[in-house]
């Protein structure tokens, strides 16, 4: 067996970011920027009001209060998307709506709540109010958002290596960008292998089980931000496995994949044909990793395409994906942070275990307390075939080799999702 860190390092040596492509900004969320984004214009492009109110000269409000109101005529209305037809002069106000440009001559905005109509109306914002009373003084610049208050023209607002979020898309759209350079989103093909597998509601025959790994792995690929490609089921037949793998990555493939994930066929049995095919066709690393579950692992390059041969037991397949495939796929996308968030949690019941030279990954339910601390408890059965406990789990407790974690001890937990 080899240590977990060594297995991960062997894989990472052959993982590289995918090429840079230009994509419409609507398709860029979750991808990694490969260029600097420079503001071609200011945001906002003009001084505008932060709220509904009246544009005026601050000096005209001097001394105003509810007891000593100042009456001024309303000479215009400026809605968002329009501009004043003339400059504002001293001794008058213009009604203005949130986001509308500040008229020339105004240096402040007084909110509606600090005004009242002079007569005949209950609402200062009514379109036929001809004059208002100011009930408070306002300072110059009050409720005005200057041009460039968010971004000045010529400033770099996004940098290479940043992961595009919804907020980034808003920035790009506000600057007029229609497309952006990013690292390609990987297309990841998923096979399941094994004569014992069937799909769907067909009644099970003796020795058969339903294929749970392929839908699970396809979902994990998608959750990782990649494009899942369902490549179906393969029997325990060396020639068919070889043909399918080559068809998925070869230059003549209809939907060529950037990486492949298989489940089953990577252990030490006579029918573990995935390992045999990769050994013959590709640059294979077949490893027995010092972890439980998920000890057997195959990783190789076939025509330069990374292939992750994961074990067939459902929980082992998922844990292998988390430890080996997911970080690699994120690195292929150009992401720098490829690891799950980890926390230290209190193991109230403990996680005892016998020494066996392996790190144990225990499926746990972890909760955060009001004080910010974490509590971890077993999610149920820990066998590599017990998928229901994995479905309940939201974390993997990392239990080092030895006697385990005693009740009340602290354990490191990888947070899932």
Beta strands, then each sheet from edge to edge (+ up, - down):
strand 1: 20-24
strand 2: 37-38
strand 3: 48-49
strand 4: 53-56
strand 5: 70-78
strand 6: 92-96
strand 7: 108-111
strand 8: 115-117
strand 9: 131-134
strand 10: 144-145
strand 11: 156-158
strand 12: 179-183
strand 13: 187-193
strand 14: 197-198
strand 15: 209-210
strand 16: 227-234
strand 17: 259-263
strand 18: 283-288
strand 19: 291-292
strand 20: 296-302
strand 21: 305-310
strand 22: 342-347
strand 23: 351-352
strand 24: 359-368
strand 25: 374-378
strand 26: 395-399
strand 27: 404-405
strand 28: 409-415
sheet 1: 1+ 12-
sheet 2: 2+ 11-
sheet 3: 3+ 10-
sheet 4: 7+ 4- 6+ 5+ 9- 8+
sheet 5: 16+ 13+ 17+ 21+ 20- 18+
sheet 6: 14+ 15+
sheet 7: 19+ 24+ 25- 22- 28+ 26-
sheet 8: 23+ 27-
end
